[in-house]
Amino acid sequence: MRAVVQRVSRARVTVASREVGAIDGGLCVLVGAGEGDGPGDVAYIADKVVGLRVFPDEAGRMNRSVLDTGGGVLAVSQFTLYGDARKGRRPSFVTALAPEAAEPLYESLLSRLRDRGVARVAGGEFGANMAVDLVNDGPVTLLLDSQKQF
């Protein structure tokens, strides 16, 4: 499972001009599932997201997590995180998990984030054409991979 994590002052996702999820401050997480991913990968990503110390403390150092700050998490499914553009100009998505297997993992991630105590967990609409609007705070952007490929 892969994730792009951005510290945000606000983020929202819309489908056909209808807002389906939003947070004021916290983390916007674009997440994709790949071949072989399962519950352990969901746990790894969720635990990393809630524990990342990317928010400033009183001294201005990145020492606080989204749990420490009471921030929210907006998690948006994005299979294109498994796009391979090393050859040619058209990316290949053969290592992305099929939608019928990926959706339960995405829903499980949302549930695990809630269970871990995130103040507000919002999501997109799996499989929909979504518009993600956010203000990256910092900017702070991190890449996560449950297989630890990067």
C-alpha positions as CSV (number, residue, x, y, z in Angstrom):
1,M,0.0,0.0,0.0
2,R,1.3,3.4,-0.9
3,A,0.4,6.9,0.4
4,V,1.2,10.5,-0.3
5,V,0.7,12.4,3.0
6,Q,0.4,16.2,3.0
7,R,0.1,18.4,6.0
8,V,-2.8,20.7,5.2
9,S,-4.5,23.7,6.7
10,R,-7.7,22.6,4.9
11,A,-8.7,19.9,2.4
12,R,-11.8,18.7,0.7
13,V,-12.9,16.3,-2.0
14,T,-15.9,16.8,-4.3
15,V,-17.6,14.5,-6.8
16,A,-19.7,16.2,-9.5
17,S,-19.6,19.5,-7.5
18,R,-20.9,17.7,-4.4
19,E,-18.6,17.8,-1.3
20,V,-18.1,14.2,0.0
21,G,-15.4,14.8,2.5
22,A,-13.5,17.7,4.2
23,I,-11.2,18.6,7.1
24,D,-10.0,21.9,8.4
25,G,-6.5,21.1,9.4
26,G,-4.5,17.9,9.6
27,L,-3.4,15.5,6.9
28,C,-4.6,14.8,3.4
29,V,-3.6,11.2,2.4
30,L,-3.8,9.9,-1.1
31,V,-3.7,6.1,-0.8
32,G,-3.5,3.3,-3.3
33,A,-3.4,-0.5,-2.9
34,G,-1.2,-2.8,-4.9
35,E,-0.9,-6.5,-5.6
36,G,-0.5,-8.6,-2.5
37,D,-1.7,-5.9,-0.1
38,G,-3.8,-6.9,2.9
39,P,-4.7,-6.0,6.4
40,G,-1.0,-5.7,7.5
41,D,-0.4,-3.1,4.9
42,V,-3.5,-1.1,6.0
43,A,-2.2,-1.3,9.6
44,Y,1.2,-0.1,8.6
45,I,-0.1,2.9,6.7
46,A,-2.7,3.9,9.3
47,D,-0.2,3.6,12.1
48,K,2.4,5.7,10.2
49,V,-0.2,8.4,9.3
50,V,-1.4,8.8,12.9
51,G,2.1,8.7,14.4
52,L,4.0,11.0,11.9
53,R,5.4,13.9,13.8
54,V,5.0,16.6,11.2
55,F,3.2,19.4,13.1
56,P,5.1,22.1,15.0
57,D,5.6,22.1,18.7
58,E,6.0,25.3,20.8
59,A,9.5,25.7,19.5
60,G,8.4,25.4,15.9
61,R,10.0,22.0,15.4
62,M,8.1,19.1,13.8
63,N,7.4,17.1,16.9
64,R,3.6,16.6,17.1
65,S,1.3,14.1,15.4
66,V,-2.2,14.5,14.1
67,L,-3.3,12.9,17.3
68,D,-1.4,15.4,19.4
69,T,-2.9,18.4,17.5
70,G,-6.5,17.1,17.3
71,G,-6.4,17.4,13.5
72,G,-8.3,15.4,10.9
73,V,-7.4,13.1,8.1
74,L,-8.9,13.2,4.6
75,A,-8.0,9.9,2.9
76,V,-8.6,9.7,-0.8
77,S,-8.3,6.5,-2.8
78,Q,-5.9,6.9,-5.8
79,F,-4.9,3.8,-7.8
80,T,-2.5,5.9,-9.9
81,L,0.1,5.7,-7.0
82,Y,0.9,2.4,-8.6
83,G,1.5,3.9,-12.1
84,D,4.7,2.8,-13.7
85,A,6.0,5.4,-16.2
86,R,9.5,4.1,-16.6
87,K,8.8,2.9,-20.2
88,G,7.2,5.1,-22.8
89,R,4.7,7.9,-22.1
90,R,1.6,6.0,-21.0
91,P,1.8,4.7,-17.4
92,S,1.1,1.1,-16.7
93,F,-1.1,0.2,-13.8
94,V,-0.7,-3.6,-13.8
95,T,0.5,-3.7,-10.2
96,A,-2.5,-1.7,-8.8
97,L,-4.9,-3.9,-6.9
98,A,-8.2,-4.6,-8.7
99,P,-11.0,-2.3,-7.5
100,E,-13.1,-5.1,-5.9
101,A,-10.1,-6.0,-3.7
102,A,-8.9,-2.5,-3.1
103,E,-12.1,-0.9,-1.9
104,P,-12.4,-3.1,1.3
105,L,-8.8,-2.1,2.1
106,Y,-9.5,1.5,1.7
107,E,-12.6,1.3,3.9
108,S,-10.5,-0.6,6.4
109,L,-8.0,2.2,6.4
110,L,-10.7,4.8,7.2
111,S,-12.0,2.6,10.0
112,R,-8.5,2.0,11.5
113,L,-7.8,5.8,11.5
114,R,-11.0,6.3,13.4
115,D,-10.2,3.5,15.8
116,R,-6.7,5.0,16.4
117,G,-8.4,8.2,17.7
118,V,-8.2,10.7,14.8
119,A,-10.5,13.6,15.7
120,R,-12.1,13.7,12.2
121,V,-11.7,11.1,9.4
122,A,-13.2,11.9,6.0
123,G,-12.9,10.1,2.8
124,G,-13.6,10.4,-0.9
125,E,-15.9,8.2,-3.0
126,F,-14.0,5.1,-4.1
127,G,-13.8,4.7,-7.9
128,A,-15.3,8.1,-8.6
129,N,-13.7,11.0,-10.6
130,M,-12.9,13.3,-7.7
131,A,-11.6,16.8,-7.3
132,V,-9.3,17.3,-4.4
133,D,-8.8,20.8,-3.2
134,L,-6.2,21.5,-0.5
135,V,-3.8,24.0,1.0
136,N,-0.5,22.2,1.7
137,D,0.9,23.7,4.9
138,G,4.7,24.1,4.9
139,P,4.7,22.6,2.3
140,V,5.1,19.2,4.0
141,T,4.7,16.1,1.8
142,L,5.8,12.6,2.6
143,L,5.7,9.3,0.7
144,L,4.9,6.0,2.5
145,D,5.1,2.4,1.2
146,S,4.1,-0.6,3.3
147,Q,6.6,-2.7,1.3
148,K,9.3,-0.2,2.2
149,Q,10.3,0.3,-1.4
150,F,11.0,3.9,-0.6
